[in-house]
C-alpha cells in the first residue's frame, strides 16, 4: 500500500517538570522513547523550580550543591512534612547525552530555566540575588506561588546570563524557554532598591521590571541565534515581539498573541494540563485539582478561535505534566496515558473526519502496545487496584470531588 501522511503542526510537544520532583536520568530516556512512539518531536524539559534546581552549573556550583535538595516535602497548608530529603540534578554531560539520544529519534529538547519568579532554590544557593538577602532563604518544601523573585540588579543579570550561557552550551535547540510565569511584584514594589533600579532604567515603576528583564533575555538570546519562549505572562504589559508565547492560562492568550504577530504554542490548562484528575472517581490519586478526561483532550483544536489570516502563527501544541503530586515516572505515566495518545493525534492530524467514536477502537488497539512496553497507563474502563489513591498520602481530598474545569485548589 501507499500511505500519504504529514503532521498538521511543527511543534508537537510534551513538557515534564523535574523541578518539583526529580526524575532519574534513566526515566528521561524512557520518556523520550514514549514521545517518539507517539510522533512527538518536542520535549520541553522544565529544569528549575522553587523546590529544586536540576542542572549542574560550573559557573555557580551552589545551584546544584545547595539548590537541588529540599529537606522534606509538605502538602500545601499542612503543618508537617514527610521528613524525607528530596533532590537530584543532572550533570551537563548527562544532559548532552540525553540531547543526542532525543535527536536520534527526531525529538528536540527545549530546556527551561524559570526566571524571575519560581527562584526559591536559586536564592537558597545565592541569597545576594534576593530582594531581602538577610531572610535566610531555603529551598521550598511545599508548593504554590511564592513572593520571592530575583532582585534584577546588574549582578543578578550577570548571574542569569552566566547560567544561560551554560544552558546554550548543552542544548542546541533554537528555542530556549525562560519561564516568566507567576512572578509577583510584591517584593519589588516594597523595595526602595527596586524602585531606584526601575528609575535608573527609565521604567515607570518597579512593576515593569519583569517586562524589562524579559526583553533583555530575549535580545541576549537573539544575538546568539536563539529564540525566547515564555509563558503567556510575558505579554501582560504589551506584546513581546520576537518571542514565542506559550498560552497556558487559556487559548485566548494565544489568539491575542497571534493577532499581534507573535508565534504561539497552545498549552491551555482547560485541555492540556495532564496533572489534572482524569475522572470524577473518588479513588483517583491525589492531584493538583481540575477535571480533564481523555475525551476532552481529544476534542481540543489548537486553531479554534484563531483568525485564518493568523493561523500560520500557531507553531503547534503541547501537553504539560507538572509534578507537585507526581513523585515518580510511574505516576507520570499514569497521568500521561492515554491522554497523551489523544493529544498526539490532535497535534498530528487534521480534525476533519476525526471523531471520538472513530478514535476509540484505534486507541484500544494502541493500549496493547503500551501494555507490551510496560507503561502504567490508566485503563479507559477505570483505575487498576494499584493506581487508586486509597486512604493514605494519595487519597483524593473531599474538596477535589465534583466536575470542575481547571484547578480547584491544592
DRENLO-400078 format. One record per residue (C-alpha): residue in one letter; x, y, z. Coordinates in nm, 2 decimals, padded with zeros to 4 digits. Layout:
<rec resn="A" u="X" v="Y" w="Z"/>
...
***
This chain:
<rec resn="X" u="00.00" v="00.00" w="00.00"/>
<rec resn="X" u="00.10" v="00.37" w="-00.02"/>
<rec resn="X" u="00.05" v="00.59" w="00.28"/>
<rec resn="X" u="00.05" v="00.96" w="00.25"/>
<rec resn="X" u="00.08" v="01.14" w="00.58"/>
<rec resn="X" u="00.23" v="01.46" w="00.73"/>
<rec resn="X" u="00.19" v="01.64" w="01.06"/>
<rec resn="X" u="-00.05" v="01.93" w="01.10"/>
<rec resn="X" u="00.18" v="02.12" w="01.33"/>
<rec resn="X" u="00.55" v="02.17" w="01.35"/>
<rec resn="X" u="00.56" v="02.18" w="01.73"/>
<rec resn="X" u="00.42" v="01.86" w="01.89"/>
<rec resn="X" u="00.54" v="01.86" w="02.24"/>
<rec resn="X" u="00.52" v="01.72" w="02.59"/>
<rec resn="X" u="00.65" v="01.91" w="02.90"/>
<rec resn="X" u="00.79" v="01.73" w="03.20"/>
<rec resn="X" u="00.86" v="01.92" w="03.53"/>
<rec resn="X" u="01.16" v="01.77" w="03.70"/>
<rec resn="X" u="01.19" v="02.06" w="03.94"/>
<rec resn="X" u="00.91" v="01.97" w="04.18"/>
<rec resn="X" u="01.01" v="01.60" w="04.18"/>
<rec resn="X" u="01.34" v="01.49" w="04.04"/>
<rec resn="X" u="01.32" v="01.21" w="03.78"/>
<rec resn="X" u="01.62" v="00.99" w="03.75"/>
<rec resn="X" u="01.81" v="01.01" w="03.42"/>
<rec resn="X" u="01.71" v="00.66" w="03.31"/>
<rec resn="X" u="01.34" v="00.77" w="03.33"/>
<rec resn="X" u="01.41" v="01.06" w="03.09"/>
<rec resn="X" u="01.54" v="00.81" w="02.83"/>
<rec resn="X" u="01.23" v="00.60" w="02.86"/>
<rec resn="X" u="01.02" v="00.92" w="02.84"/>
<rec resn="X" u="01.19" v="01.01" w="02.51"/>
<rec resn="X" u="01.11" v="00.66" w="02.38"/>
<rec resn="X" u="00.74" v="00.71" w="02.45"/>
<rec resn="X" u="00.75" v="01.05" w="02.29"/>
<rec resn="X" u="00.89" v="00.90" w="01.97"/>
<rec resn="X" u="00.64" v="00.63" w="01.98"/>
<rec resn="X" u="00.36" v="00.89" w="01.95"/>
<rec resn="X" u="00.53" v="01.11" w="01.69"/>
<rec resn="X" u="00.60" v="01.39" w="01.93"/>
<rec resn="X" u="00.90" v="01.60" w="01.83"/>
<rec resn="X" u="00.95" v="01.84" w="02.12"/>
<rec resn="X" u="01.05" v="01.75" w="02.48"/>
<rec resn="X" u="01.01" v="02.06" w="02.70"/>
<rec resn="X" u="01.23" v="02.00" w="03.00"/>
<rec resn="X" u="01.15" v="02.22" w="03.30"/>
<rec resn="X" u="01.48" v="02.23" w="03.49"/>
<rec resn="X" u="01.43" v="02.48" w="03.77"/>
<rec resn="X" u="01.17" v="02.55" w="04.04"/>
<rec resn="X" u="01.13" v="02.68" w="04.39"/>
<rec resn="X" u="01.16" v="02.32" w="04.50"/>
<rec resn="X" u="01.48" v="02.23" w="04.32"/>
<rec resn="X" u="01.74" v="02.33" w="04.06"/>
<rec resn="X" u="01.82" v="02.03" w="03.83"/>
<rec resn="X" u="02.12" v="02.12" w="03.61"/>
<rec resn="X" u="02.49" v="02.12" w="03.71"/>
<rec resn="X" u="02.64" v="02.47" w="03.70"/>
<rec resn="X" u="03.01" v="02.51" w="03.67"/>
<rec resn="X" u="02.99" v="02.89" w="03.70"/>
<rec resn="X" u="02.77" v="02.88" w="04.01"/>
<rec resn="X" u="02.81" v="02.54" w="04.16"/>
<rec resn="X" u="02.60" v="02.61" w="04.47"/>
<rec resn="X" u="02.30" v="02.59" w="04.24"/>
<rec resn="X" u="02.33" v="02.21" w="04.22"/>
<rec resn="X" u="02.52" v="02.17" w="04.55"/>
<rec resn="X" u="02.26" v="02.35" w="04.76"/>
<rec resn="X" u="01.96" v="02.43" w="04.53"/>
<rec resn="X" u="01.90" v="02.08" w="04.41"/>
<rec resn="X" u="01.78" v="01.94" w="04.75"/>
<rec resn="X" u="01.49" v="02.03" w="04.99"/>
<rec resn="X" u="01.49" v="01.89" w="05.34"/>
<rec resn="X" u="01.14" v="01.74" w="05.30"/>
<rec resn="X" u="00.81" v="01.76" w="05.11"/>
<rec resn="X" u="00.50" v="01.91" w="05.26"/>
<rec resn="X" u="00.15" v="01.94" w="05.13"/>
<rec resn="X" u="00.02" v="02.30" w="05.09"/>
<rec resn="X" u="-00.14" v="02.40" w="05.42"/>
<rec resn="X" u="-00.01" v="02.11" w="05.62"/>
<rec resn="X" u="00.20" v="02.18" w="05.93"/>
<rec resn="X" u="00.41" v="01.87" w="05.90"/>
<rec resn="X" u="00.60" v="01.73" w="05.60"/>
<rec resn="X" u="00.73" v="01.38" w="05.53"/>
<rec resn="X" u="01.07" v="01.45" w="05.69"/>
<rec resn="X" u="01.25" v="01.30" w="05.39"/>
<rec resn="X" u="01.51" v="01.49" w="05.19"/>
<rec resn="X" u="01.44" v="01.50" w="04.82"/>
<rec resn="X" u="01.67" v="01.61" w="04.54"/>
<rec resn="X" u="01.89" v="01.53" w="04.25"/>
<rec resn="X" u="02.04" v="01.70" w="03.94"/>
<rec resn="X" u="02.18" v="01.62" w="03.60"/>
<rec resn="X" u="02.54" v="01.68" w="03.50"/>
<rec resn="X" u="02.60" v="01.87" w="03.19"/>
<rec resn="X" u="02.74" v="01.57" w="03.02"/>
<rec resn="X" u="02.44" v="01.36" w="03.11"/>
<rec resn="X" u="02.21" v="01.62" w="02.95"/>
<rec resn="X" u="02.43" v="01.63" w="02.64"/>
<rec resn="X" u="02.39" v="01.26" w="02.60"/>
<rec resn="X" u="02.01" v="01.30" w="02.65"/>
<rec resn="X" u="02.00" v="01.56" w="02.38"/>
<rec resn="X" u="02.18" v="01.33" w="02.14"/>
<rec resn="X" u="01.95" v="01.04" w="02.22"/>
<rec resn="X" u="01.65" v="01.25" w="02.16"/>
<rec resn="X" u="01.79" v="01.39" w="01.83"/>
<rec resn="X" u="01.84" v="01.04" w="01.70"/>
<rec resn="X" u="01.47" v="00.99" w="01.75"/>
<rec resn="X" u="01.36" v="01.32" w="01.58"/>
<rec resn="X" u="01.30" v="01.50" w="01.91"/>
<rec resn="X" u="01.43" v="01.84" w="02.01"/>
<rec resn="X" u="01.48" v="01.91" w="02.38"/>
<rec resn="X" u="01.37" v="02.26" w="02.47"/>
<rec resn="X" u="01.51" v="02.35" w="02.81"/>
<rec resn="X" u="01.36" v="02.59" w="03.06"/>
<rec resn="X" u="01.52" v="02.79" w="03.34"/>
<rec resn="X" u="01.24" v="02.98" w="03.50"/>
<rec resn="X" u="01.30" v="03.35" w="03.59"/>
<rec resn="X" u="01.24" v="03.59" w="03.75"/>
<rec resn="X" u="01.00" v="03.40" w="03.98"/>
<rec resn="X" u="01.00" v="03.04" w="04.10"/>
<rec resn="X" u="01.35" v="03.10" w="04.23"/>
<rec resn="X" u="01.35" v="02.99" w="04.59"/>
<rec resn="X" u="01.61" v="02.72" w="04.51"/>
<rec resn="X" u="01.83" v="02.98" w="04.34"/>
<rec resn="X" u="01.80" v="03.22" w="04.64"/>
<rec resn="X" u="01.89" v="02.94" w="04.89"/>
<rec resn="X" u="02.21" v="02.90" w="04.70"/>
<rec resn="X" u="02.28" v="03.27" w="04.63"/>
<rec resn="X" u="02.08" v="03.49" w="04.87"/>
<rec resn="X" u="02.26" v="03.80" w="04.75"/>
<rec resn="X" u="02.03" v="03.78" w="04.44"/>
<rec resn="X" u="01.73" v="03.83" w="04.66"/>
<rec resn="X" u="01.53" v="04.15" w="04.74"/>
<rec resn="X" u="01.57" v="04.05" w="05.11"/>
<rec resn="X" u="01.91" v="03.88" w="05.13"/>
<rec resn="X" u="01.91" v="03.86" w="05.51"/>
<rec resn="X" u="01.59" v="03.65" w="05.54"/>
<rec resn="X" u="01.77" v="03.31" w="05.53"/>
<rec resn="X" u="01.62" v="03.16" w="05.21"/>
<rec resn="X" u="01.57" v="02.78" w="05.18"/>
<rec resn="X" u="01.46" v="02.56" w="04.90"/>
<rec resn="X" u="01.08" v="02.54" w="04.92"/>
<rec resn="X" u="00.94" v="02.23" w="05.08"/>
<rec resn="X" u="00.58" v="02.29" w="04.97"/>
<rec resn="X" u="00.41" v="02.41" w="04.66"/>
<rec resn="X" u="00.23" v="02.72" w="04.54"/>
<rec resn="X" u="00.32" v="03.07" w="04.42"/>
<rec resn="X" u="00.58" v="03.25" w="04.64"/>
<rec resn="X" u="00.66" v="03.62" w="04.66"/>
<rec resn="X" u="01.04" v="03.57" w="04.62"/>
<rec resn="X" u="01.18" v="03.69" w="04.29"/>
<rec resn="X" u="01.52" v="03.79" w="04.16"/>
<rec resn="X" u="01.63" v="04.14" w="04.25"/>
<rec resn="X" u="01.72" v="04.21" w="03.89"/>
<rec resn="X" u="02.03" v="04.41" w="03.99"/>
<rec resn="X" u="02.33" v="04.42" w="03.75"/>
<rec resn="X" u="02.48" v="04.13" w="03.95"/>
<rec resn="X" u="02.15" v="03.93" w="03.91"/>
<rec resn="X" u="02.16" v="03.99" w="03.53"/>
<rec resn="X" u="02.52" v="03.87" w="03.52"/>
<rec resn="X" u="02.41" v="03.56" w="03.70"/>
<rec resn="X" u="02.12" v="03.49" w="03.46"/>
<rec resn="X" u="02.33" v="03.53" w="03.15"/>
<rec resn="X" u="02.60" v="03.31" w="03.30"/>
<rec resn="X" u="02.37" v="03.02" w="03.36"/>
<rec resn="X" u="02.20" v="03.07" w="03.02"/>
<rec resn="X" u="02.55" v="03.06" w="02.86"/>
<rec resn="X" u="02.59" v="02.71" w="03.02"/>
<rec resn="X" u="02.24" v="02.61" w="02.91"/>
<rec resn="X" u="02.31" v="02.71" w="02.55"/>
<rec resn="X" u="02.64" v="02.51" w="02.55"/>
<rec resn="X" u="02.44" v="02.20" w="02.65"/>
<rec resn="X" u="02.12" v="02.24" w="02.45"/>
<rec resn="X" u="02.15" v="02.32" w="02.07"/>
<rec resn="X" u="01.77" v="02.39" w="02.04"/>
<rec resn="X" u="01.67" v="02.71" w="01.86"/>
<rec resn="X" u="01.41" v="02.76" w="02.12"/>
<rec resn="X" u="01.51" v="02.84" w="02.48"/>
<rec resn="X" u="01.23" v="02.87" w="02.75"/>
<rec resn="X" u="01.29" v="03.14" w="03.00"/>
<rec resn="X" u="00.98" v="03.09" w="03.21"/>
<rec resn="X" u="00.82" v="03.43" w="03.31"/>
<rec resn="X" u="00.51" v="03.29" w="03.49"/>
<rec resn="X" u="00.38" v="03.36" w="03.83"/>
<rec resn="X" u="00.63" v="03.63" w="03.93"/>
<rec resn="X" u="00.45" v="03.85" w="04.19"/>
<rec resn="X" u="00.55" v="04.22" w="04.21"/>
<rec resn="X" u="00.52" v="04.22" w="04.59"/>
<rec resn="X" u="00.89" v="04.23" w="04.67"/>
<rec resn="X" u="00.98" v="04.48" w="04.40"/>
<rec resn="X" u="00.70" v="04.72" w="04.50"/>
<rec resn="X" u="00.81" v="04.71" w="04.86"/>
<rec resn="X" u="01.18" v="04.76" w="04.79"/>
<rec resn="X" u="01.35" v="05.10" w="04.77"/>
<rec resn="X" u="01.63" v="04.94" w="04.58"/>
<rec resn="X" u="01.39" v="04.81" w="04.32"/>
<rec resn="X" u="01.23" v="05.15" w="04.29"/>
<rec resn="X" u="01.57" v="05.31" w="04.24"/>
<rec resn="X" u="01.66" v="05.04" w="03.99"/>
<rec resn="X" u="01.34" v="05.10" w="03.79"/>
<rec resn="X" u="01.40" v="05.47" w="03.78"/>
<rec resn="X" u="01.76" v="05.42" w="03.67"/>
<rec resn="X" u="01.64" v="05.20" w="03.38"/>
<rec resn="X" u="01.38" v="05.45" w="03.27"/>
<rec resn="X" u="01.08" v="05.25" w="03.38"/>
<rec resn="X" u="00.75" v="05.39" w="03.52"/>
<rec resn="X" u="00.79" v="05.19" w="03.84"/>
<rec resn="X" u="00.92" v="04.86" w="03.98"/>
<rec resn="X" u="00.62" v="04.67" w="03.85"/>
<rec resn="X" u="00.77" v="04.70" w="03.50"/>
<rec resn="X" u="01.09" v="04.52" w="03.60"/>
<rec resn="X" u="00.98" v="04.18" w="03.47"/>
<rec resn="X" u="00.90" v="04.32" w="03.12"/>
<rec resn="X" u="01.24" v="04.49" w="03.11"/>
<rec resn="X" u="01.41" v="04.17" w="03.22"/>
<rec resn="X" u="01.23" v="03.95" w="02.96"/>
<rec resn="X" u="01.33" v="04.19" w="02.69"/>
<rec resn="X" u="01.69" v="04.18" w="02.80"/>
<rec resn="X" u="01.69" v="03.80" w="02.79"/>
<rec resn="X" u="01.51" v="03.80" w="02.45"/>
<rec resn="X" u="01.77" v="04.02" w="02.30"/>
<rec resn="X" u="02.06" v="03.83" w="02.45"/>
<rec resn="X" u="01.93" v="03.50" w="02.31"/>
<rec resn="X" u="01.86" v="03.66" w="01.97"/>
<rec resn="X" u="02.22" v="03.77" w="01.95"/>
<rec resn="X" u="02.32" v="03.41" w="01.98"/>
<rec resn="X" u="02.08" v="03.28" w="01.72"/>
<rec resn="X" u="01.82" v="03.15" w="01.97"/>
<rec resn="X" u="01.45" v="03.24" w="02.03"/>
<rec resn="X" u="01.30" v="03.31" w="02.37"/>
<rec resn="X" u="00.99" v="03.11" w="02.47"/>
<rec resn="X" u="00.79" v="03.23" w="02.76"/>
<rec resn="X" u="00.46" v="03.16" w="02.94"/>
<rec resn="X" u="00.19" v="03.40" w="02.83"/>
<rec resn="X" u="00.26" v="03.64" w="03.12"/>
<rec resn="X" u="00.54" v="03.78" w="02.90"/>
<rec resn="X" u="00.27" v="03.97" w="02.72"/>
<rec resn="X" u="00.09" v="04.12" w="03.02"/>
<rec resn="X" u="00.25" v="04.46" w="02.97"/>
<rec resn="X" u="00.21" v="04.46" w="02.60"/>
<rec resn="X" u="00.30" v="04.20" w="02.33"/>
<rec resn="X" u="00.67" v="04.09" w="02.34"/>
<rec resn="X" u="00.79" v="04.09" w="01.98"/>
<rec resn="X" u="01.05" v="03.83" w="01.88"/>
<rec resn="X" u="00.94" v="03.57" w="02.13"/>
<rec resn="X" u="00.72" v="03.26" w="02.13"/>
<rec resn="X" u="00.42" v="03.27" w="02.36"/>
<rec resn="X" u="00.31" v="02.95" w="02.54"/>
<rec resn="X" u="-00.06" v="03.01" w="02.61"/>
<rec resn="X" u="-00.13" v="02.83" w="02.93"/>
<rec resn="X" u="-00.39" v="03.04" w="03.12"/>
<rec resn="X" u="-00.63" v="03.00" w="02.82"/>
<rec resn="X" u="-00.62" v="02.97" w="02.45"/>
<rec resn="X" u="-00.74" v="03.33" w="02.42"/>
<rec resn="X" u="-00.39" v="03.44" w="02.53"/>
<rec resn="X" u="-00.25" v="03.26" w="02.23"/>
<rec resn="X" u="-00.51" v="03.41" w="01.99"/>
<rec resn="X" u="-00.42" v="03.76" w="02.11"/>
<rec resn="X" u="-00.05" v="03.69" w="02.07"/>
<rec resn="X" u="-00.11" v="03.56" w="01.72"/>
<rec resn="X" u="-00.32" v="03.86" w="01.63"/>
<rec resn="X" u="-00.03" v="04.08" w="01.74"/>
<rec resn="X" u="00.20" v="03.89" w="01.51"/>
<rec resn="X" u="00.38" v="03.66" w="01.75"/>
<rec resn="X" u="00.43" v="03.29" w="01.73"/>
<rec resn="X" u="00.24" v="03.07" w="01.97"/>
<rec resn="X" u="00.23" v="02.72" w="02.12"/>
<rec resn="X" u="-00.11" v="02.63" w="02.26"/>
<rec resn="X" u="-00.09" v="02.47" w="02.60"/>
<rec resn="X" u="-00.42" v="02.58" w="02.78"/>
<rec resn="X" u="-00.50" v="02.44" w="03.12"/>
<rec resn="X" u="-00.85" v="02.37" w="03.01"/>
<rec resn="X" u="-00.74" v="02.08" w="02.78"/>
<rec resn="X" u="-00.37" v="02.01" w="02.82"/>
<rec resn="X" u="-00.26" v="02.01" w="03.18"/>
<rec resn="X" u="-00.22" v="01.63" w="03.23"/>
<rec resn="X" u="-00.16" v="01.66" w="03.60"/>
<rec resn="X" u="-00.53" v="01.73" w="03.64"/>
<rec resn="X" u="-00.77" v="01.45" w="03.75"/>
<rec resn="X" u="-00.87" v="01.21" w="03.48"/>
<rec resn="X" u="-01.22" v="01.14" w="03.62"/>
<rec resn="X" u="-01.46" v="01.22" w="03.90"/>
<rec resn="X" u="-01.39" v="00.88" w="04.06"/>
<rec resn="X" u="-01.32" v="00.94" w="04.43"/>
<rec resn="X" u="-01.04" v="00.68" w="04.41"/>
<rec resn="X" u="-00.83" v="00.89" w="04.17"/>
<rec resn="X" u="-00.50" v="00.95" w="04.34"/>
<rec resn="X" u="-00.44" v="01.30" w="04.49"/>
<rec resn="X" u="-00.36" v="01.55" w="04.22"/>
<rec resn="X" u="-00.35" v="01.93" w="04.19"/>
<rec resn="X" u="-00.72" v="01.96" w="04.10"/>
<rec resn="X" u="-00.93" v="02.00" w="03.79"/>
<rec resn="X" u="-01.11" v="01.75" w="03.57"/>
<rec resn="X" u="-00.96" v="01.66" w="03.24"/>
<rec resn="X" u="-01.09" v="01.33" w="03.08"/>
<rec resn="X" u="-00.93" v="01.19" w="02.77"/>
<rec resn="X" u="-01.23" v="01.28" w="02.56"/>
<rec resn="X" u="-01.18" v="01.65" w="02.64"/>
<rec resn="X" u="-00.81" v="01.63" w="02.54"/>
<rec resn="X" u="-00.91" v="01.47" w="02.21"/>
<rec resn="X" u="-01.17" v="01.75" w="02.15"/>
<rec resn="X" u="-00.91" v="02.03" w="02.16"/>
<rec resn="X" u="-00.84" v="02.22" w="01.84"/>
<rec resn="X" u="-00.53" v="02.45" w="01.86"/>
<rec resn="X" u="-00.67" v="02.67" w="01.59"/>
<rec resn="X" u="-01.01" v="02.73" w="01.74"/>
<rec resn="X" u="-01.08" v="03.10" w="01.76"/>
<rec resn="X" u="-00.77" v="03.19" w="01.56"/>
<rec resn="X" u="-00.85" v="03.41" w="01.26"/>
<rec resn="X" u="-00.75" v="03.22" w="00.94"/>
<rec resn="X" u="-00.51" v="03.50" w="00.84"/>
<rec resn="X" u="-00.31" v="03.44" w="01.17"/>
<rec resn="X" u="-00.33" v="03.06" w="01.18"/>
<rec resn="X" u="00.03" v="03.03" w="01.05"/>
<rec resn="X" u="00.14" v="03.19" w="01.38"/>
<rec resn="X" u="00.03" v="02.88" w="01.57"/>
<rec resn="X" u="00.35" v="02.67" w="01.58"/>
<rec resn="X" u="00.17" v="02.39" w="01.74"/>
<rec resn="X" u="00.06" v="02.25" w="02.07"/>
<rec resn="X" u="00.20" v="02.09" w="02.38"/>
<rec resn="X" u="00.06" v="01.90" w="02.69"/>
<rec resn="X" u="00.22" v="01.97" w="03.03"/>
<rec resn="X" u="00.29" v="01.75" w="03.33"/>
<rec resn="X" u="00.36" v="01.94" w="03.65"/>
<rec resn="X" u="00.49" v="01.71" w="03.93"/>
<rec resn="X" u="00.38" v="01.86" w="04.26"/>
<rec resn="X" u="00.18" v="01.54" w="04.33"/>
<rec resn="X" u="00.37" v="01.31" w="04.08"/>
<rec resn="X" u="00.68" v="01.18" w="04.26"/>
<rec resn="X" u="00.78" v="00.91" w="04.02"/>
<rec resn="X" u="00.78" v="00.83" w="03.65"/>
<rec resn="X" u="00.54" v="00.55" w="03.71"/>
<rec resn="X" u="00.29" v="00.81" w="03.84"/>
<rec resn="X" u="00.37" v="01.04" w="03.55"/>
<rec resn="X" u="00.29" v="00.76" w="03.30"/>
<rec resn="X" u="-00.05" v="00.72" w="03.48"/>
<rec resn="X" u="-00.13" v="01.09" w="03.42"/>
<rec resn="X" u="00.01" v="01.09" w="03.07"/>
<rec resn="X" u="-00.15" v="00.79" w="02.91"/>
<rec resn="X" u="-00.39" v="00.75" w="02.74"/>
<rec resn="X" u="-00.44" v="01.13" w="02.74"/>
<rec resn="X" u="-00.11" v="01.19" w="02.56"/>
<rec resn="X" u="-00.22" v="00.94" w="02.29"/>
<rec resn="X" u="-00.52" v="01.16" w="02.23"/>
<rec resn="X" u="-00.32" v="01.48" w="02.23"/>
<rec resn="X" u="-00.06" v="01.33" w="01.99"/>
<rec resn="X" u="-00.33" v="01.28" w="01.73"/>
<rec resn="X" u="-00.46" v="01.63" w="01.79"/>
<rec resn="X" u="-00.11" v="01.76" w="01.72"/>
<rec resn="X" u="-00.05" v="01.54" w="01.41"/>
<rec resn="X" u="-00.39" v="01.51" w="01.23"/>
<rec resn="X" u="-00.64" v="01.75" w="01.08"/>
<rec resn="X" u="-00.97" v="01.73" w="01.27"/>
<rec resn="X" u="-01.17" v="01.67" w="00.95"/>
<rec resn="X" u="-01.31" v="01.32" w="00.96"/>
<rec resn="X" u="-01.20" v="01.25" w="01.31"/>
<rec resn="X" u="-01.44" v="01.18" w="01.60"/>
<rec resn="X" u="-01.41" v="01.03" w="01.94"/>
<rec resn="X" u="-01.62" v="00.73" w="01.84"/>
<rec resn="X" u="-01.38" v="00.67" w="01.54"/>
<rec resn="X" u="-01.07" v="00.72" w="01.76"/>
<rec resn="X" u="-01.18" v="00.49" w="02.05"/>
<rec resn="X" u="-01.13" v="00.15" w="01.88"/>
<rec resn="X" u="-00.79" v="00.26" w="01.75"/>
<rec resn="X" u="-00.69" v="00.38" w="02.10"/>
<rec resn="X" u="-00.80" v="00.05" w="02.25"/>
<rec resn="X" u="-00.57" v="-00.13" w="02.00"/>
<rec resn="X" u="-00.29" v="00.11" w="02.08"/>
<rec resn="X" u="-00.31" v="00.04" w="02.45"/>
<rec resn="X" u="-00.20" v="-00.31" w="02.38"/>
<rec resn="X" u="00.13" v="-00.16" w="02.26"/>
<rec resn="X" u="00.16" v="00.03" w="02.59"/>
<rec resn="X" u="00.10" v="-00.30" w="02.77"/>
<rec resn="X" u="00.38" v="-00.46" w="02.57"/>
<rec resn="X" u="00.63" v="-00.20" w="02.68"/>
<rec resn="X" u="00.51" v="-00.18" w="03.04"/>
<rec resn="X" u="00.35" v="00.16" w="03.06"/>
<rec resn="X" u="00.15" v="00.23" w="03.37"/>
<rec resn="X" u="-00.14" v="00.39" w="03.18"/>
<rec resn="X" u="-00.49" v="00.45" w="03.32"/>
<rec resn="X" u="-00.74" v="00.20" w="03.15"/>
<rec resn="X" u="-01.03" v="00.35" w="02.98"/>
<rec resn="X" u="-01.27" v="00.15" w="03.20"/>
<rec resn="X" u="-01.13" v="00.27" w="03.53"/>
<rec resn="X" u="-00.83" v="00.25" w="03.76"/>
<rec resn="X" u="-00.62" v="-00.06" w="03.83"/>
<rec resn="X" u="-00.62" v="-00.15" w="04.20"/>
<rec resn="X" u="-00.27" v="-00.03" w="04.25"/>
<rec resn="X" u="-00.35" v="00.31" w="04.08"/>
<rec resn="X" u="-00.61" v="00.41" w="04.34"/>
<rec resn="X" u="-00.54" v="00.68" w="04.59"/>
<rec resn="X" u="-00.66" v="00.47" w="04.88"/>
<rec resn="X" u="-00.67" v="00.62" w="05.23"/>
<rec resn="X" u="-00.30" v="00.72" w="05.26"/>
<rec resn="X" u="-00.09" v="01.01" w="05.13"/>
<rec resn="X" u="-00.25" v="01.00" w="04.79"/>
<rec resn="X" u="-00.62" v="00.99" w="04.90"/>
<rec resn="X" u="-00.83" v="01.24" w="04.69"/>
<rec resn="X" u="-00.95" v="01.52" w="04.92"/>
<rec resn="X" u="-01.32" v="01.58" w="04.95"/>
<rec resn="X" u="-01.26" v="01.94" w="04.82"/>
<rec resn="X" u="-01.14" v="01.79" w="04.49"/>
<rec resn="X" u="-01.46" v="01.60" w="04.42"/>
<rec resn="X" u="-01.70" v="01.73" w="04.16"/>
<rec resn="X" u="-01.68" v="01.83" w="03.79"/>
<rec resn="X" u="-01.46" v="02.13" w="03.79"/>
<rec resn="X" u="-01.29" v="02.28" w="03.49"/>
<rec resn="X" u="-00.94" v="02.39" w="03.57"/>
<rec resn="X" u="-00.76" v="02.39" w="03.90"/>
<rec resn="X" u="-00.98" v="02.36" w="04.21"/>
<rec resn="X" u="-00.71" v="02.40" w="04.47"/>
<rec resn="X" u="-00.41" v="02.23" w="04.61"/>
***
